[in-house]
Amino acid sequence: MSTPLLEVNDLKKHFPIRGGLLGNTTGYVYAVDGVSFSIEKGETLSLVGESGCGKSTVGRAVLQLFGITDGQVVLDGQRVDTMSPSTFRPLRRRMQVVFQDPFSSLNPRMRVRDILAEPIRNFGLAKDAVDLDDRLARLMDTVRLPRDAIGRWPHEFSGGQRQRIGIARALAAEPDLIVCDEAVSALDVSVKAQIVNLLQDLQKELGLAMLFISHDLAIVEHMTHRVAVMYLGKIVEVADKRSLFSKPMHPYTEALLSAVPVPIPGMARTRKILVGDVPSPINPPKGCRFHTRCPYAFDRCRVDEPELRAPAMHGVAAGHVAACHLHDLPAAENPLLKAA
């Protein structure tokens, strides 16, 4: 069996809360609290969940934009979270990012040429000036922008065009993995579809792996291979796209999917309305973190934290895991199976 391109093992990121005159630590924000997943070469894994669940923090931790509290980040068999900045630098080229906001992620004081040339120069990828120019021209072709636009400033482009420039900047370093952190959420619907199609085409052409962070399940269904669902700093379900969308095994996933607009006019769908607010990541609930909003919660959910494991039942696809005590009940008493 081949080694995954990226492995994340029990990742934790706790941000300290400081207060008082001396700025002493008074508590922690448990933004990410024990997340594990892997991404194969050429695969897209989507990380989904409500705002504030910790999915963007996972992306930044994978990229080593800050230190992690605990756990491991392994790139192609090499653990990177313990590397010094100088040792990690050659590997940084292999992991790039496309940010959410195409307006603030580009330096307004740099022309497109300089924005795209910066990573090429930083990693010493061009042999000479002629090679640099050739690489820049090919990057513009790759993201479907005219070559003569390379001399313009970022403010001269639309939002969708700026995001194409952001994608070209990520591709300039010739990465193996791209983290797309809500890369299409700030765009209009028609432009969003164009960028998603571009990302899919690039993945096929270049063999890229992607960590696609999003809250838009309609987009996720269109472009991903597997989906990991996050809630309050933890992954509660992981499955391939078809299994998760057809047969969710966690009440939170069930509620998220029920809110996705139905593409067929007149088709009915039963909404699963979650009551209450998301608990604070400073003081997460004991037991299952979702039990305060779960319509199916019972006594065990309030005291015992469920493990992420495959439900022991017929018809569950390989690799489909969920953290839910409902799957320890007899099938006739499991409300998730009745709903299905």
Number of C-alpha atoms within 10 A of each C-alpha: 3 7 13 16 19 25 21 20 16 16 22 23 24 18 16 14 13 13 11 8 6 7 9 11 12 10 14 15 17 22 23 29 21 17 21 18 16 17 22 18 17 17 21 24 27 30 27 26 25 16 13 16 22 25 32 22 20 24 20 16 21 25 21 19 10 12 13 22 14 16 16 20 26 18 24 19 12 14 15 20 21 15 12 9 12 8 11 15 12 10 14 17 20 18 22 22 22 24 20 20 19 23 19 11 13 21 14 13 11 14 18 24 19 18 22 26 20 14 18 21 15 11 15 11 16 16 9 9 9 9 12 17 14 11 18 22 17 15 21 22 13 17 21 14 16 10 13 9 14 19 12 13 18 23 14 10 14 13 18 20 18 21 28 24 27 26 27 25 27 23 28 24 23 20 19 22 29 24 25 22 23 20 23 26 15 16 18 11 10 9 16 18 15 14 20 17 14 16 19 17 14 16 19 12 10 13 15 21 23 28 24 25 25 24 19 16 19 14 16 22 16 13 17 20 17 22 27 26 24 23 22 25 27 25 27 28 25 29 25 19 20 15 19 24 16 11 19 26 28 23 26 24 23 20 17 21 19 15 14 13 11 12 8 7 7 7 7 8 12 9 13 15 13 15 10 9 8 18 14 13 20 15 11 16 17 14 15 22 24 23 22 18 17 19 15 12 17 12 9 14 21 16 14 13 17 17 14 17 16 20 19 11 10 7 9 16 15 10 13 23 25 25 22 25 19 23 21 12 10 9 15 9 12 15 15 18 14 9 10 10
